[in-house]
Structure formats: structure tokens, C-alpha cells
Amino acid sequence: MSGFNQKSKQSSIRQQINQLVNHKFFTGTILGLIMFNAIVVGIETYPTIYQSYKELFFLIDKALIWIFTIEIVLRMIAERKFSDFFKNSWNWFDFLIVAAGHIFIGAHFVTVLRILRVLRVFRAISVLPSLRRLVDALLLTIPALGNIMLLMSIIFYIFAVTGTMLFAEVAPQYFGSLQLALLTLFQVVTLESWASGVMWPIFHELPWSWIYFVSFVLVGTFVIFNLFIGVIVSNVEKADAADKPEEPDQLAELRSEVKELKQLIINMSRDKSS
């Protein structure tokens, strides 16, 4: 009986800790400390401030490590089994960052690694349906993006080789080699100073060169980017449709069952009458 009472007490304590770690205030406090840690790391990049308050930064860093350690321990206790904690990849990430903080305490790069804990904010995606649908759409877009990237690579390669043949002597700084041509075309496709920085100097030497640049902008920027947008929008619609409840299908099944039941009752009544 005492063993049963002990187990019930342990279960009660675990439930209380589970409620604590899942409480909004607890989560908000941890995220606030993560952001505070990120601010401290940013301040440490100023040598004059860091050298003047080096001991204070060390104490803050040590305090944050132990706070995060207590958080990890509480989250472990909140699980039904100790192994359940490590079934979540985010828990693995948090555990490794905190463990590295204890192993390499005082090392600056570990402080930077702890900033990665801010990525826990991405867990809000599972709470907000709109963000979840957007992520689902982006994941659905990955296979289609491979084909678009292949098409873009072919277009880039063709225009880069052509540009090298046409403008290598006029603008060697832009089209002197294949890799320079590819880098120049990347600048052009971003529409960042492509006319004033790239096209006009070549246009003054070769007036017909505008045909090359305009055709690349039309194909590389507008067509390819519209393909990207079209694929993403299409997959967003698919994700929205997948999240909608399938009430029409359920109603159709229910109506079909009602019809079958009516037909069965009619047949039974006929058999009795006969």
C-alpha cells in the first residue's frame, strides 16, 4: 500500500511539474532569458565594454547556463519516461547546447551556440494554424523547386557562356570568365544596379547589347520568379484544402447509410406483409 502511495505521489509531482513547464508564463520566461542571452552576446562583441565588465559577463553567462539546466531537468521529470524526453529533436538540441555550456564554460563560441536556442520560437508554428499551413506549403514546394532550379541553372549557364563570348573583351570585369559571368548574371537577376552598373557601360561600347540583358531579365527574373510564386501559391491552396474538415464527404456517407437503412426497413415490411 505504501508503494502505491509513493507512486501516486510521484505521479502527482510529475503532473504538477508538467503543468509548470507547459505554462505560458514559464515558456515566456525561458524565451525572455534566451533573448536576454542573445543581447548579452551582442554586447560582448564590443571589446571596450567586454573588457570593462568581463567578470559580470562571466557571472551572467554562468547563471543563464544553470537556469537553462534547471529547465532541462524539469522538462525531463515532466515526461512519463526519461527516454521520452529524447524522442523530440528540439529536446536533443536544447540538451546538447546546455551540456556544451557546462563542458566548455567560458568559451565564447558556446555563447554563440546558445543563441540557437532562440530557434525554439519556431515551435509557435505548431500553435498557429496559418503558420502551419505556410510551412506545409513550403515543404510541398521543395520537390517542385528542384525542377525550377534545374531550369534556372540551364538558363544561367547558356546566358553566361554567351555573355563570355560576346562581352569578354569589352567588360572583362563582368564577363571575363564563366564564373564572373555567372556572378554578374546573379546581380542582374536580382535587379540590383544591373542597368547602371552592368548594362550601360557595355551599351556605350556595343549598342545592341541591350537585347542580351533585356531578354535575360525577362526570362530569368519574370518567368522564373513567377514559376516560384505559382508553385508556392498552388501548394498553399493544397495545404488549406488539406486542413479543411471533410464534412461534405462525411455527410455523403451518412446519407448513403440512411438510404440503405430505409431500403432495409422497406424490404422487411414487405416480407412481413407477404
ChimeraX commands (.cxc) that place a marker at each C-alpha (Angstrom):
marker #1 position 0.00,0.00,0.00 radius 0.5
marker #1 position 2.89,2.34,0.84 radius 0.5
marker #1 position 4.45,1.61,-2.55 radius 0.5
marker #1 position 1.19,2.54,-4.26 radius 0.5
marker #1 position 1.01,5.78,-2.29 radius 0.5
marker #1 position 4.61,6.59,-3.21 radius 0.5
marker #1 position 3.89,6.03,-6.90 radius 0.5
marker #1 position 0.78,8.19,-6.71 radius 0.5
marker #1 position 2.80,10.98,-5.06 radius 0.5
marker #1 position 5.46,10.74,-7.75 radius 0.5
marker #1 position 2.77,10.86,-10.43 radius 0.5
marker #1 position 1.20,13.89,-8.76 radius 0.5
marker #1 position 4.56,15.66,-8.60 radius 0.5
marker #1 position 5.23,14.82,-12.24 radius 0.5
marker #1 position 1.84,16.22,-13.26 radius 0.5
marker #1 position 2.48,19.42,-11.32 radius 0.5
marker #1 position 5.88,19.83,-12.99 radius 0.5
marker #1 position 4.30,19.05,-16.36 radius 0.5
marker #1 position 1.75,21.82,-15.78 radius 0.5
marker #1 position 4.58,24.14,-14.78 radius 0.5
marker #1 position 6.79,23.58,-17.83 radius 0.5
marker #1 position 3.78,23.83,-20.16 radius 0.5
marker #1 position 2.53,27.02,-18.56 radius 0.5
marker #1 position 2.60,30.14,-20.73 radius 0.5
marker #1 position 4.42,32.13,-18.05 radius 0.5
marker #1 position 7.17,29.50,-17.80 radius 0.5
marker #1 position 7.64,29.34,-21.57 radius 0.5
marker #1 position 7.60,33.12,-21.85 radius 0.5
marker #1 position 10.19,33.45,-19.09 radius 0.5
marker #1 position 12.54,30.99,-20.78 radius 0.5
marker #1 position 12.16,32.73,-24.13 radius 0.5
marker #1 position 12.80,36.06,-22.42 radius 0.5
marker #1 position 16.01,34.69,-20.92 radius 0.5
marker #1 position 17.05,33.36,-24.32 radius 0.5
marker #1 position 16.56,36.81,-25.82 radius 0.5
marker #1 position 18.43,38.35,-22.89 radius 0.5
marker #1 position 21.27,35.90,-23.51 radius 0.5
marker #1 position 21.32,36.96,-27.18 radius 0.5
marker #1 position 21.52,40.64,-26.16 radius 0.5
marker #1 position 24.37,39.89,-23.77 radius 0.5
marker #1 position 26.26,38.08,-26.53 radius 0.5
marker #1 position 25.75,41.08,-28.79 radius 0.5
marker #1 position 27.12,43.46,-26.14 radius 0.5
marker #1 position 30.16,41.20,-25.73 radius 0.5
marker #1 position 31.16,41.97,-29.31 radius 0.5
marker #1 position 32.19,45.47,-28.17 radius 0.5
marker #1 position 35.74,44.97,-26.81 radius 0.5
marker #1 position 35.76,48.09,-24.61 radius 0.5
marker #1 position 32.55,47.12,-22.81 radius 0.5
marker #1 position 33.52,43.47,-22.53 radius 0.5
marker #1 position 36.95,44.17,-21.07 radius 0.5
marker #1 position 35.49,46.58,-18.52 radius 0.5
marker #1 position 32.78,44.18,-17.31 radius 0.5
marker #1 position 34.36,40.83,-18.09 radius 0.5
marker #1 position 33.58,39.32,-14.67 radius 0.5
marker #1 position 29.95,40.46,-14.85 radius 0.5
marker #1 position 29.52,38.86,-18.27 radius 0.5
marker #1 position 31.02,35.64,-16.91 radius 0.5
marker #1 position 28.59,35.60,-13.95 radius 0.5
marker #1 position 25.61,36.28,-16.23 radius 0.5
marker #1 position 26.73,33.51,-18.56 radius 0.5
marker #1 position 27.12,31.06,-15.69 radius 0.5
marker #1 position 23.72,31.98,-14.21 radius 0.5
marker #1 position 21.99,31.51,-17.57 radius 0.5
marker #1 position 23.62,28.10,-18.02 radius 0.5
marker #1 position 22.28,26.90,-14.67 radius 0.5
marker #1 position 18.83,28.35,-15.32 radius 0.5
marker #1 position 18.67,26.51,-18.63 radius 0.5
marker #1 position 19.95,23.37,-16.87 radius 0.5
marker #1 position 17.14,23.52,-14.32 radius 0.5
marker #1 position 14.69,23.99,-17.18 radius 0.5
marker #1 position 16.01,20.88,-18.95 radius 0.5
marker #1 position 15.82,18.82,-15.74 radius 0.5
marker #1 position 12.23,19.93,-15.09 radius 0.5
marker #1 position 11.24,19.02,-18.62 radius 0.5
marker #1 position 12.84,15.59,-18.18 radius 0.5
marker #1 position 10.93,15.00,-14.94 radius 0.5
marker #1 position 7.69,16.10,-16.60 radius 0.5
marker #1 position 7.91,13.24,-19.08 radius 0.5
marker #1 position 6.37,9.87,-18.26 radius 0.5
marker #1 position 9.63,8.17,-19.05 radius 0.5
marker #1 position 13.13,9.61,-19.12 radius 0.5
marker #1 position 13.62,8.31,-22.67 radius 0.5
marker #1 position 10.51,10.16,-23.89 radius 0.5
marker #1 position 12.37,13.44,-23.50 radius 0.5
marker #1 position 14.86,12.48,-26.21 radius 0.5
marker #1 position 12.20,11.48,-28.72 radius 0.5
marker #1 position 11.84,15.16,-29.61 radius 0.5
marker #1 position 14.60,16.62,-31.79 radius 0.5
marker #1 position 14.15,20.05,-30.18 radius 0.5
marker #1 position 14.83,18.48,-26.77 radius 0.5
marker #1 position 18.01,16.96,-28.16 radius 0.5
marker #1 position 19.05,20.38,-29.45 radius 0.5
marker #1 position 18.42,22.07,-26.08 radius 0.5
marker #1 position 20.15,19.32,-24.14 radius 0.5
marker #1 position 23.29,19.41,-26.29 radius 0.5
marker #1 position 23.54,23.21,-26.12 radius 0.5
marker #1 position 23.21,23.25,-22.33 radius 0.5
marker #1 position 25.61,20.32,-21.92 radius 0.5
marker #1 position 28.16,22.06,-24.16 radius 0.5
marker #1 position 27.80,25.15,-21.95 radius 0.5
marker #1 position 28.88,23.14,-18.93 radius 0.5
marker #1 position 31.67,21.32,-20.73 radius 0.5
marker #1 position 33.15,24.40,-22.43 radius 0.5
marker #1 position 32.12,27.02,-19.89 radius 0.5
marker #1 position 33.79,30.35,-20.56 radius 0.5
marker #1 position 34.34,29.67,-24.25 radius 0.5
marker #1 position 32.89,32.44,-26.41 radius 0.5
marker #1 position 31.71,30.24,-29.26 radius 0.5
marker #1 position 29.48,28.27,-26.91 radius 0.5
marker #1 position 27.72,31.51,-26.03 radius 0.5
marker #1 position 27.00,31.94,-29.72 radius 0.5
marker #1 position 25.74,28.36,-29.90 radius 0.5
marker #1 position 23.29,29.06,-27.10 radius 0.5
marker #1 position 21.71,31.75,-29.26 radius 0.5
marker #1 position 20.46,28.88,-31.40 radius 0.5
marker #1 position 18.01,28.17,-28.60 radius 0.5
marker #1 position 16.07,31.11,-29.98 radius 0.5
marker #1 position 15.05,28.67,-32.71 radius 0.5
marker #1 position 12.60,27.27,-30.17 radius 0.5
marker #1 position 10.41,30.17,-31.20 radius 0.5
marker #1 position 9.71,28.14,-34.33 radius 0.5
marker #1 position 7.64,25.81,-32.12 radius 0.5
marker #1 position 4.98,28.51,-32.30 radius 0.5
marker #1 position 4.39,27.19,-35.83 radius 0.5
marker #1 position 2.57,24.18,-34.40 radius 0.5
marker #1 position 0.25,26.50,-32.45 radius 0.5
marker #1 position -0.65,28.99,-35.19 radius 0.5
marker #1 position -2.66,27.31,-37.97 radius 0.5
marker #1 position -1.75,29.98,-40.53 radius 0.5
marker #1 position 1.98,29.42,-39.98 radius 0.5
marker #1 position 1.49,25.67,-40.02 radius 0.5
marker #1 position -0.26,25.85,-43.38 radius 0.5
marker #1 position 2.51,28.06,-44.73 radius 0.5
marker #1 position 5.21,25.62,-43.60 radius 0.5
marker #1 position 3.26,22.71,-45.08 radius 0.5
marker #1 position 3.07,24.60,-48.35 radius 0.5
marker #1 position 6.80,25.28,-48.33 radius 0.5
marker #1 position 7.53,21.62,-47.66 radius 0.5
marker #1 position 5.27,20.63,-50.53 radius 0.5
marker #1 position 7.14,23.12,-52.71 radius 0.5
marker #1 position 10.57,21.52,-52.21 radius 0.5
marker #1 position 10.21,18.76,-54.88 radius 0.5
marker #1 position 8.90,21.22,-57.47 radius 0.5
marker #1 position 11.66,23.70,-56.65 radius 0.5
marker #1 position 14.22,21.15,-57.78 radius 0.5
marker #1 position 12.88,21.21,-61.34 radius 0.5
marker #1 position 12.69,25.02,-61.33 radius 0.5
marker #1 position 16.26,25.27,-60.05 radius 0.5
marker #1 position 17.40,22.91,-62.80 radius 0.5
marker #1 position 15.67,25.07,-65.41 radius 0.5
marker #1 position 17.21,28.21,-63.91 radius 0.5
marker #1 position 20.68,26.59,-63.95 radius 0.5
marker #1 position 20.34,25.78,-67.64 radius 0.5
marker #1 position 19.23,29.35,-68.43 radius 0.5
marker #1 position 22.05,30.83,-66.36 radius 0.5
marker #1 position 24.65,28.60,-68.00 radius 0.5
marker #1 position 23.51,29.41,-71.53 radius 0.5
marker #1 position 23.45,33.16,-70.91 radius 0.5
marker #1 position 26.76,33.05,-69.03 radius 0.5
marker #1 position 28.59,31.25,-71.84 radius 0.5
marker #1 position 27.00,33.58,-74.42 radius 0.5
marker #1 position 27.91,36.66,-72.38 radius 0.5
marker #1 position 31.50,35.49,-72.05 radius 0.5
marker #1 position 31.76,35.07,-75.81 radius 0.5
marker #1 position 30.18,38.46,-76.54 radius 0.5
marker #1 position 31.48,40.78,-73.81 radius 0.5
marker #1 position 34.76,39.29,-72.53 radius 0.5
marker #1 position 36.86,41.92,-74.31 radius 0.5
marker #1 position 34.54,44.88,-73.65 radius 0.5
marker #1 position 33.87,44.16,-69.94 radius 0.5
marker #1 position 36.37,41.62,-68.60 radius 0.5
marker #1 position 35.50,42.58,-65.03 radius 0.5
marker #1 position 31.96,41.26,-65.62 radius 0.5
marker #1 position 32.29,38.63,-68.36 radius 0.5
marker #1 position 36.00,37.80,-68.36 radius 0.5
marker #1 position 35.36,34.19,-67.32 radius 0.5
marker #1 position 32.47,31.81,-66.80 radius 0.5
marker #1 position 32.36,32.28,-63.02 radius 0.5
marker #1 position 32.44,36.07,-63.37 radius 0.5
marker #1 position 29.64,35.90,-65.91 radius 0.5
marker #1 position 27.54,33.76,-63.58 radius 0.5
marker #1 position 28.11,36.21,-60.72 radius 0.5
marker #1 position 27.20,39.13,-62.99 radius 0.5
marker #1 position 24.01,37.41,-64.11 radius 0.5
marker #1 position 23.11,36.79,-60.48 radius 0.5
marker #1 position 23.40,40.53,-59.89 radius 0.5
marker #1 position 21.27,41.20,-62.95 radius 0.5
marker #1 position 18.56,38.75,-61.89 radius 0.5
marker #1 position 18.27,40.50,-58.52 radius 0.5
marker #1 position 17.63,43.78,-60.41 radius 0.5
marker #1 position 20.18,45.49,-58.15 radius 0.5
marker #1 position 22.03,48.23,-60.10 radius 0.5
marker #1 position 22.11,45.97,-63.14 radius 0.5
marker #1 position 21.39,48.77,-65.62 radius 0.5
marker #1 position 23.69,51.49,-64.31 radius 0.5
marker #1 position 26.41,49.14,-63.09 radius 0.5
marker #1 position 26.50,46.48,-65.80 radius 0.5
marker #1 position 24.43,47.21,-68.89 radius 0.5
marker #1 position 25.12,50.91,-69.62 radius 0.5
marker #1 position 28.96,50.66,-69.66 radius 0.5
marker #1 position 28.67,47.79,-72.16 radius 0.5
marker #1 position 25.86,49.53,-74.06 radius 0.5
marker #1 position 28.13,52.53,-74.77 radius 0.5
marker #1 position 30.58,50.17,-76.48 radius 0.5
marker #1 position 28.07,47.79,-78.07 radius 0.5
marker #1 position 24.66,49.43,-78.69 radius 0.5
marker #1 position 22.97,46.10,-79.48 radius 0.5
marker #1 position 23.91,44.61,-76.07 radius 0.5
marker #1 position 20.56,45.71,-74.60 radius 0.5
marker #1 position 18.95,42.77,-76.38 radius 0.5
marker #1 position 21.04,40.34,-74.32 radius 0.5
marker #1 position 20.29,41.97,-70.97 radius 0.5
marker #1 position 16.59,42.64,-71.57 radius 0.5
marker #1 position 15.99,39.08,-72.77 radius 0.5
marker #1 position 17.78,37.68,-69.71 radius 0.5
marker #1 position 15.79,39.89,-67.33 radius 0.5
marker #1 position 12.53,38.83,-68.98 radius 0.5
marker #1 position 13.38,35.13,-68.90 radius 0.5
marker #1 position 15.49,34.88,-65.75 radius 0.5
marker #1 position 13.60,37.27,-63.50 radius 0.5
marker #1 position 9.98,37.50,-64.50 radius 0.5
marker #1 position 9.40,34.00,-65.88 radius 0.5
marker #1 position 11.40,32.03,-63.30 radius 0.5
marker #1 position 10.23,34.08,-60.32 radius 0.5
marker #1 position 6.63,33.73,-61.45 radius 0.5
marker #1 position 7.16,29.98,-61.57 radius 0.5
marker #1 position 8.37,30.08,-57.96 radius 0.5
marker #1 position 5.37,32.15,-56.90 radius 0.5
marker #1 position 2.95,29.96,-58.83 radius 0.5
marker #1 position 4.24,26.76,-57.24 radius 0.5
marker #1 position 4.12,28.25,-53.74 radius 0.5
marker #1 position 0.59,29.64,-54.19 radius 0.5
marker #1 position -0.62,26.31,-55.58 radius 0.5
marker #1 position 0.81,24.41,-52.63 radius 0.5
marker #1 position -0.65,26.93,-50.16 radius 0.5
marker #1 position -4.07,26.20,-51.63 radius 0.5
marker #1 position -3.41,22.46,-51.31 radius 0.5
marker #1 position -2.40,22.89,-47.67 radius 0.5
marker #1 position -5.54,24.93,-46.98 radius 0.5
marker #1 position -7.70,22.27,-48.61 radius 0.5
marker #1 position -5.98,19.55,-46.56 radius 0.5
marker #1 position -6.69,21.39,-43.29 radius 0.5
marker #1 position -10.38,21.85,-44.01 radius 0.5
marker #1 position -12.64,19.30,-42.33 radius 0.5
marker #1 position -14.06,16.69,-44.61 radius 0.5
marker #1 position -17.67,17.35,-43.64 radius 0.5
marker #1 position -19.15,17.01,-47.15 radius 0.5
marker #1 position -17.71,13.51,-47.52 radius 0.5
marker #1 position -18.96,12.50,-44.09 radius 0.5
marker #1 position -22.43,13.84,-44.89 radius 0.5
marker #1 position -22.47,11.89,-48.14 radius 0.5
marker #1 position -21.55,8.68,-46.30 radius 0.5
marker #1 position -24.21,9.35,-43.67 radius 0.5
marker #1 position -26.87,9.92,-46.32 radius 0.5
marker #1 position -25.86,6.71,-48.08 radius 0.5
marker #1 position -26.18,4.76,-44.83 radius 0.5
marker #1 position -29.60,6.31,-44.15 radius 0.5
marker #1 position -30.78,5.30,-47.63 radius 0.5
marker #1 position -29.56,1.75,-47.08 radius 0.5
marker #1 position -31.34,1.64,-43.72 radius 0.5
marker #1 position -34.60,2.88,-45.28 radius 0.5
marker #1 position -34.35,0.29,-48.02 radius 0.5
marker #1 position -33.76,-2.43,-45.44 radius 0.5
marker #1 position -36.84,-1.35,-43.45 radius 0.5
marker #1 position -38.95,-1.33,-46.62 radius 0.5
marker #1 position -37.78,-4.82,-47.54 radius 0.5
marker #1 position -38.53,-6.12,-44.04 radius 0.5
marker #1 position -42.01,-4.63,-44.10 radius 0.5
marker #1 position -42.70,-6.25,-47.49 radius 0.5
marker #1 position -41.55,-9.62,-46.24 radius 0.5
marker #1 position -43.90,-9.39,-43.25 radius 0.5
marker #1 position -46.87,-8.37,-45.40 radius 0.5
marker #1 position -46.25,-11.22,-47.79 radius 0.5
marker link #1:1,2 radius 0.2
marker link #1:2,3 radius 0.2
marker link #1:3,4 radius 0.2
marker link #1:4,5 radius 0.2
marker link #1:5,6 radius 0.2
marker link #1:6,7 radius 0.2
marker link #1:7,8 radius 0.2
marker link #1:8,9 radius 0.2
marker link #1:9,10 radius 0.2
marker link #1:10,11 radius 0.2
marker link #1:11,12 radius 0.2
marker link #1:12,13 radius 0.2
marker link #1:13,14 radius 0.2
marker link #1:14,15 radius 0.2
marker link #1:15,16 radius 0.2
marker link #1:16,17 radius 0.2
marker link #1:17,18 radius 0.2
marker link #1:18,19 radius 0.2
marker link #1:19,20 radius 0.2
marker link #1:20,21 radius 0.2
marker link #1:21,22 radius 0.2
marker link #1:22,23 radius 0.2
marker link #1:23,24 radius 0.2
marker link #1:24,25 radius 0.2
marker link #1:25,26 radius 0.2
marker link #1:26,27 radius 0.2
marker link #1:27,28 radius 0.2
marker link #1:28,29 radius 0.2
marker link #1:29,30 radius 0.2
marker link #1:30,31 radius 0.2
marker link #1:31,32 radius 0.2
marker link #1:32,33 radius 0.2
marker link #1:33,34 radius 0.2
marker link #1:34,35 radius 0.2
marker link #1:35,36 radius 0.2
marker link #1:36,37 radius 0.2
marker link #1:37,38 radius 0.2
marker link #1:38,39 radius 0.2
marker link #1:39,40 radius 0.2
marker link #1:40,41 radius 0.2
marker link #1:41,42 radius 0.2
marker link #1:42,43 radius 0.2
marker link #1:43,44 radius 0.2
marker link #1:44,45 radius 0.2
marker link #1:45,46 radius 0.2
marker link #1:46,47 radius 0.2
marker link #1:47,48 radius 0.2
marker link #1:48,49 radius 0.2
marker link #1:49,50 radius 0.2
marker link #1:50,51 radius 0.2
marker link #1:51,52 radius 0.2
marker link #1:52,53 radius 0.2
marker link #1:53,54 radius 0.2
marker link #1:54,55 radius 0.2
marker link #1:55,56 radius 0.2
marker link #1:56,57 radius 0.2
marker link #1:57,58 radius 0.2
marker link #1:58,59 radius 0.2
marker link #1:59,60 radius 0.2
marker link #1:60,61 radius 0.2
marker link #1:61,62 radius 0.2
marker link #1:62,63 radius 0.2
marker link #1:63,64 radius 0.2
marker link #1:64,65 radius 0.2
marker link #1:65,66 radius 0.2
marker link #1:66,67 radius 0.2
marker link #1:67,68 radius 0.2
marker link #1:68,69 radius 0.2
marker link #1:69,70 radius 0.2
marker link #1:70,71 radius 0.2
marker link #1:71,72 radius 0.2
marker link #1:72,73 radius 0.2
marker link #1:73,74 radius 0.2
marker link #1:74,75 radius 0.2
marker link #1:75,76 radius 0.2
marker link #1:76,77 radius 0.2
marker link #1:77,78 radius 0.2
marker link #1:78,79 radius 0.2
marker link #1:79,80 radius 0.2
marker link #1:80,81 radius 0.2
marker link #1:81,82 radius 0.2
marker link #1:82,83 radius 0.2
marker link #1:83,84 radius 0.2
marker link #1:84,85 radius 0.2
marker link #1:85,86 radius 0.2
marker link #1:86,87 radius 0.2
marker link #1:87,88 radius 0.2
marker link #1:88,89 radius 0.2
marker link #1:89,90 radius 0.2
marker link #1:90,91 radius 0.2
marker link #1:91,92 radius 0.2
marker link #1:92,93 radius 0.2
marker link #1:93,94 radius 0.2
marker link #1:94,95 radius 0.2
marker link #1:95,96 radius 0.2
marker link #1:96,97 radius 0.2
marker link #1:97,98 radius 0.2
marker link #1:98,99 radius 0.2
marker link #1:99,100 radius 0.2
marker link #1:100,101 radius 0.2
marker link #1:101,102 radius 0.2
marker link #1:102,103 radius 0.2
marker link #1:103,104 radius 0.2
marker link #1:104,105 radius 0.2
marker link #1:105,106 radius 0.2
marker link #1:106,107 radius 0.2
marker link #1:107,108 radius 0.2
marker link #1:108,109 radius 0.2
marker link #1:109,110 radius 0.2
marker link #1:110,111 radius 0.2
marker link #1:111,112 radius 0.2
marker link #1:112,113 radius 0.2
marker link #1:113,114 radius 0.2
marker link #1:114,115 radius 0.2
marker link #1:115,116 radius 0.2
marker link #1:116,117 radius 0.2
marker link #1:117,118 radius 0.2
marker link #1:118,119 radius 0.2
marker link #1:119,120 radius 0.2
marker link #1:120,121 radius 0.2
marker link #1:121,122 radius 0.2
marker link #1:122,123 radius 0.2
marker link #1:123,124 radius 0.2
marker link #1:124,125 radius 0.2
marker link #1:125,126 radius 0.2
marker link #1:126,127 radius 0.2
marker link #1:127,128 radius 0.2
marker link #1:128,129 radius 0.2
marker link #1:129,130 radius 0.2
marker link #1:130,131 radius 0.2
marker link #1:131,132 radius 0.2
marker link #1:132,133 radius 0.2
marker link #1:133,134 radius 0.2
marker link #1:134,135 radius 0.2
marker link #1:135,136 radius 0.2
marker link #1:136,137 radius 0.2
marker link #1:137,138 radius 0.2
marker link #1:138,139 radius 0.2
marker link #1:139,140 radius 0.2
marker link #1:140,141 radius 0.2
marker link #1:141,142 radius 0.2
marker link #1:142,143 radius 0.2
marker link #1:143,144 radius 0.2
marker link #1:144,145 radius 0.2
marker link #1:145,146 radius 0.2
marker link #1:146,147 radius 0.2
marker link #1:147,148 radius 0.2
marker link #1:148,149 radius 0.2
marker link #1:149,150 radius 0.2
marker link #1:150,151 radius 0.2
marker link #1:151,152 radius 0.2
marker link #1:152,153 radius 0.2
marker link #1:153,154 radius 0.2
marker link #1:154,155 radius 0.2
marker link #1:155,156 radius 0.2
marker link #1:156,157 radius 0.2
marker link #1:157,158 radius 0.2
marker link #1:158,159 radius 0.2
marker link #1:159,160 radius 0.2
marker link #1:160,161 radius 0.2
marker link #1:161,162 radius 0.2
marker link #1:162,163 radius 0.2
marker link #1:163,164 radius 0.2
marker link #1:164,165 radius 0.2
marker link #1:165,166 radius 0.2
marker link #1:166,167 radius 0.2
marker link #1:167,168 radius 0.2
marker link #1:168,169 radius 0.2
marker link #1:169,170 radius 0.2
marker link #1:170,171 radius 0.2
marker link #1:171,172 radius 0.2
marker link #1:172,173 radius 0.2
marker link #1:173,174 radius 0.2
marker link #1:174,175 radius 0.2
marker link #1:175,176 radius 0.2
marker link #1:176,177 radius 0.2
marker link #1:177,178 radius 0.2
marker link #1:178,179 radius 0.2
marker link #1:179,180 radius 0.2
marker link #1:180,181 radius 0.2
marker link #1:181,182 radius 0.2
marker link #1:182,183 radius 0.2
marker link #1:183,184 radius 0.2
marker link #1:184,185 radius 0.2
marker link #1:185,186 radius 0.2
marker link #1:186,187 radius 0.2
marker link #1:187,188 radius 0.2
marker link #1:188,189 radius 0.2
marker link #1:189,190 radius 0.2
marker link #1:190,191 radius 0.2
marker link #1:191,192 radius 0.2
marker link #1:192,193 radius 0.2
marker link #1:193,194 radius 0.2
marker link #1:194,195 radius 0.2
marker link #1:195,196 radius 0.2
marker link #1:196,197 radius 0.2
marker link #1:197,198 radius 0.2
marker link #1:198,199 radius 0.2
marker link #1:199,200 radius 0.2
marker link #1:200,201 radius 0.2
marker link #1:201,202 radius 0.2
marker link #1:202,203 radius 0.2
marker link #1:203,204 radius 0.2
marker link #1:204,205 radius 0.2
marker link #1:205,206 radius 0.2
marker link #1:206,207 radius 0.2
marker link #1:207,208 radius 0.2
marker link #1:208,209 radius 0.2
marker link #1:209,210 radius 0.2
marker link #1:210,211 radius 0.2
marker link #1:211,212 radius 0.2
marker link #1:212,213 radius 0.2
marker link #1:213,214 radius 0.2
marker link #1:214,215 radius 0.2
marker link #1:215,216 radius 0.2
marker link #1:216,217 radius 0.2
marker link #1:217,218 radius 0.2
marker link #1:218,219 radius 0.2
marker link #1:219,220 radius 0.2
marker link #1:220,221 radius 0.2
marker link #1:221,222 radius 0.2
marker link #1:222,223 radius 0.2
marker link #1:223,224 radius 0.2
marker link #1:224,225 radius 0.2
marker link #1:225,226 radius 0.2
marker link #1:226,227 radius 0.2
marker link #1:227,228 radius 0.2
marker link #1:228,229 radius 0.2
marker link #1:229,230 radius 0.2
marker link #1:230,231 radius 0.2
marker link #1:231,232 radius 0.2
marker link #1:232,233 radius 0.2
marker link #1:233,234 radius 0.2
marker link #1:234,235 radius 0.2
marker link #1:235,236 radius 0.2
marker link #1:236,237 radius 0.2
marker link #1:237,238 radius 0.2
marker link #1:238,239 radius 0.2
marker link #1:239,240 radius 0.2
marker link #1:240,241 radius 0.2
marker link #1:241,242 radius 0.2
marker link #1:242,243 radius 0.2
marker link #1:243,244 radius 0.2
marker link #1:244,245 radius 0.2
marker link #1:245,246 radius 0.2
marker link #1:246,247 radius 0.2
marker link #1:247,248 radius 0.2
marker link #1:248,249 radius 0.2
marker link #1:249,250 radius 0.2
marker link #1:250,251 radius 0.2
marker link #1:251,252 radius 0.2
marker link #1:252,253 radius 0.2
marker link #1:253,254 radius 0.2
marker link #1:254,255 radius 0.2
marker link #1:255,256 radius 0.2
marker link #1:256,257 radius 0.2
marker link #1:257,258 radius 0.2
marker link #1:258,259 radius 0.2
marker link #1:259,260 radius 0.2
marker link #1:260,261 radius 0.2
marker link #1:261,262 radius 0.2
marker link #1:262,263 radius 0.2
marker link #1:263,264 radius 0.2
marker link #1:264,265 radius 0.2
marker link #1:265,266 radius 0.2
marker link #1:266,267 radius 0.2
marker link #1:267,268 radius 0.2
marker link #1:268,269 radius 0.2
marker link #1:269,270 radius 0.2
marker link #1:270,271 radius 0.2
marker link #1:271,272 radius 0.2
marker link #1:272,273 radius 0.2
marker link #1:273,274 radius 0.2
view
